[in-house]
Amino acid sequence: MHFQTASFRKLSNVFKLQKFLPAILAVTVLAPCVSYEPADAQVVKRKLPKAGFQSLMRPGPGAAGVGYSGQQMAPGSSGVHLVPGLDRGNRASAGDWYDPGEPDLKMQWVRWEPRKMPLRVWISPGLELPSLPFQELKATRVNTVAQMCFGADPNPFASLTQVNGWKDEMGEAVCAGIEMWKPFEQEGLFSFDFTGNPREANILVFFNDNFAGATEPGGISTGGYTCAQAIPFAKIAEALREGKNPRTPPVVMELSLGVNSTLEKLKAATAHEFGHALGIKAHSPYRDDIMHENRVVEQLSQADKNTIRRLYRSRTQWVL
């Protein structure tokens, strides 16, 4: 006799579920729990130089300005992206490093000249540069900012406005991210200080909500973008022999507060972008490095440290 009516079949399904319920509960109970400290607990308060021209800001979009001419352009370095990465696993060693070369210069290496030390870093008070399609930043951003800095206007960023939601502690988080690279000063590789005057800065930091129309890996999840102009060292050396002191355009960092929605994320994204600003142009293929596109770590790895050491202990044909 067959009693498998619709009601019986439903009851049978319940019994089957009960049979596997202990295993389901075991998986749930044994799953690790991860706790996170509050974002602001990770940031140490610092006395940053007061960014200039705050009292002179006024509403309205900033003028893009004309291009800064005379130097050969190298592409900007992308920031945080969401892509898979390699795992060193058992192959990890104390000597790990990755190629920091500029992809569009056939992976030639780029670094700051010793005569530029200490580098001056200006963190804007949450200022946003004129919005541009993401694809145009590489070719135009340095030109625009250099023209503003080197022009006759004593208040070059007076027309810029603060990005929505800006708070002072965000500037502290950016400072903390930059200072992850500070220990290398003790090794004599490079040095940097913070300045309140953007006109004397070598590296300037700006902010936005998101990068408009980003289509590179990571798309709208791009959390940072760094643009720089690489210059042949031979050109600098020739100018110095002639008694000139060539002034080169600054490096421009931009950080998305929309993507970097916590102070921890903002700090780590800043450390990643500052690595680009120092000359690590390519990304690491390994996800345990802060210079990986997907920035899955919040501290410099041993490979990050070895890479910056190799770069600054080498002579390069291109400089910033």
SVG drawing of the C-alpha trace seen along z (x, -y; Angstrom):
<svg xmlns="http://www.w3.org/2000/svg" viewBox="-2 -86 79 88">
<polyline fill="none" stroke="black" stroke-width="0.4" points="0.0,0.0 1.2,-3.5 0.4,-6.3 2.6,-9.0 0.0,-11.7 1.0,-15.3 0.9,-15.8 3.1,-12.7 5.6,-13.9 5.9,-17.2 6.3,-15.5 9.0,-13.2 10.9,-16.3 10.9,-17.7 12.3,-14.4 15.1,-14.6 15.9,-18.2 16.1,-17.1 18.5,-14.3 21.0,-16.9 20.2,-19.6 23.0,-18.7 25.6,-19.0 24.2,-22.4 24.3,-23.6 27.8,-22.4 29.0,-24.4 27.3,-27.4 28.6,-27.1 32.2,-26.4 32.4,-29.3 35.0,-31.8 33.7,-35.1 35.8,-38.2 35.6,-41.3 36.8,-44.7 37.9,-47.6 36.2,-51.0 37.7,-52.8 38.9,-55.8 40.7,-53.5 43.4,-52.9 44.2,-56.5 46.7,-58.3 46.1,-62.1 48.8,-64.1 49.4,-67.8 49.3,-68.4 50.3,-71.7 47.2,-73.7 46.4,-73.4 46.5,-76.7 43.7,-78.8 40.9,-77.2 39.5,-80.7 39.5,-81.6 37.4,-78.7 34.3,-79.7 31.5,-77.8 31.6,-76.9 33.6,-74.6 37.3,-75.2 38.6,-76.1 40.5,-73.4 43.2,-75.7 45.5,-75.1 48.0,-72.3 51.4,-72.5 53.9,-72.0 57.5,-71.0 57.7,-67.6 57.2,-64.1 54.1,-62.5 54.1,-59.1 50.8,-57.5 49.2,-57.8 49.1,-54.8 45.7,-53.2 44.6,-52.7 42.5,-50.1 40.7,-47.5 38.7,-44.4 40.5,-41.6 41.9,-38.3 45.5,-38.0 48.2,-35.4 49.1,-33.7 52.8,-33.1 51.9,-30.3 54.9,-28.0 56.9,-30.0 57.1,-33.1 60.6,-34.1 62.3,-37.0 63.7,-38.1 60.4,-38.5 59.9,-41.6 58.0,-42.6 58.8,-44.7 57.9,-48.4 58.4,-49.5 56.1,-51.8 54.1,-49.6 53.9,-52.3 57.7,-52.9 58.3,-49.2 58.6,-48.6 61.5,-51.1 61.9,-52.2 61.0,-55.7 62.0,-57.3 62.5,-60.7 65.8,-62.5 67.9,-62.8 68.0,-66.6 64.3,-66.7 64.5,-65.4 62.8,-65.9 59.6,-65.6 56.8,-68.0 53.4,-66.5 50.3,-68.7 47.0,-67.1 44.1,-69.3 41.3,-70.0 39.0,-67.6 39.1,-69.6 37.8,-68.1 39.3,-68.8 37.1,-69.5 35.3,-66.4 36.5,-64.6 35.8,-61.3 38.0,-58.7 39.8,-58.0 40.9,-61.6 42.7,-61.9 45.9,-60.2 46.5,-62.7 45.3,-65.9 45.3,-65.9 49.0,-66.8 48.8,-69.5 45.8,-71.1 47.2,-71.0 50.6,-72.2 49.1,-75.2 47.2,-76.1 50.2,-75.8 52.7,-77.5 50.4,-80.3 50.1,-83.9 47.1,-83.3 48.4,-83.3 45.4,-81.2 45.4,-78.5 42.7,-76.3 40.4,-79.0 37.7,-77.9 37.6,-74.3 35.0,-73.0 35.1,-70.4 33.8,-66.9 30.6,-66.0 31.1,-64.4 34.6,-65.6 35.9,-65.4 39.2,-66.4 39.9,-62.8 40.0,-61.8 43.1,-64.0 44.6,-62.2 43.9,-58.8 45.6,-59.9 48.6,-61.1 48.8,-57.7 48.7,-55.9 51.5,-58.0 53.6,-57.5 53.6,-53.8 56.5,-54.6 58.3,-56.7 60.6,-54.0 62.6,-54.0 64.0,-57.4 66.2,-55.7 67.7,-53.7 68.5,-56.8 66.3,-55.8 64.1,-59.0 62.5,-61.5 59.3,-63.5 57.5,-66.1 54.1,-67.6 53.5,-71.2 50.7,-73.7 51.6,-75.4 50.5,-73.6 52.7,-75.8 55.9,-74.2 54.5,-70.6 55.9,-67.8 52.9,-65.6 49.3,-66.9 46.3,-65.0 42.7,-65.6 39.4,-63.8 36.2,-63.0 33.0,-61.0 33.7,-58.6 35.6,-58.6 33.2,-59.4 32.9,-56.9 35.7,-54.6 35.9,-51.6 39.4,-50.3 39.6,-47.1 37.5,-47.8 35.3,-50.3 33.3,-52.4 35.1,-50.7 38.3,-52.5 39.3,-54.0 42.3,-56.0 44.2,-57.3 47.7,-58.8 49.0,-60.8 52.6,-61.7 54.9,-62.8 58.1,-60.8 61.0,-62.9 64.2,-61.5 67.0,-62.0 69.4,-63.0 67.2,-66.1 67.4,-67.0 71.2,-66.4 71.7,-68.7 69.7,-71.5 71.7,-71.2 75.0,-71.4 73.8,-74.6 73.3,-76.0 69.5,-75.8 67.3,-74.4 64.5,-72.7 61.1,-72.8 59.1,-69.6 55.3,-69.2 53.9,-67.7 52.4,-64.2 48.6,-64.3 46.9,-61.8 43.1,-61.5 41.1,-59.4 37.5,-58.4 35.6,-58.8 32.7,-56.9 34.8,-53.7 37.0,-54.3 34.0,-54.6 35.9,-53.9 39.1,-55.4 40.9,-52.0 40.1,-51.8 41.1,-55.3 44.4,-54.8 45.2,-51.6 44.2,-53.2 46.4,-56.2 49.4,-53.9 48.8,-52.2 48.6,-55.4 51.6,-56.9 53.5,-53.8 52.7,-54.9 53.7,-58.5 57.1,-57.3 57.6,-55.5 56.2,-52.0 54.2,-52.3 53.1,-48.7 50.9,-46.8 52.1,-43.7 50.4,-40.4 50.3,-39.1 47.3,-39.8 49.3,-39.9 51.1,-43.1 49.6,-46.5 50.5,-47.4 48.2,-44.7 45.3,-46.1 42.8,-44.7 44.7,-46.0 43.6,-43.2 46.2,-44.0 46.5,-47.1 50.3,-47.0 53.3,-46.9 54.4,-43.4 58.0,-42.2 57.8,-42.3 56.6,-45.9 59.6,-46.8 62.1,-44.9 60.6,-46.5 61.0,-50.1 64.5,-49.3 65.5,-47.9 64.0,-50.9 65.8,-53.5 69.1,-51.7 69.1,-51.7 69.9,-54.4 67.0,-55.0 66.7,-56.7 63.4,-58.3 62.7,-60.5 59.9,-62.4"/>
</svg>
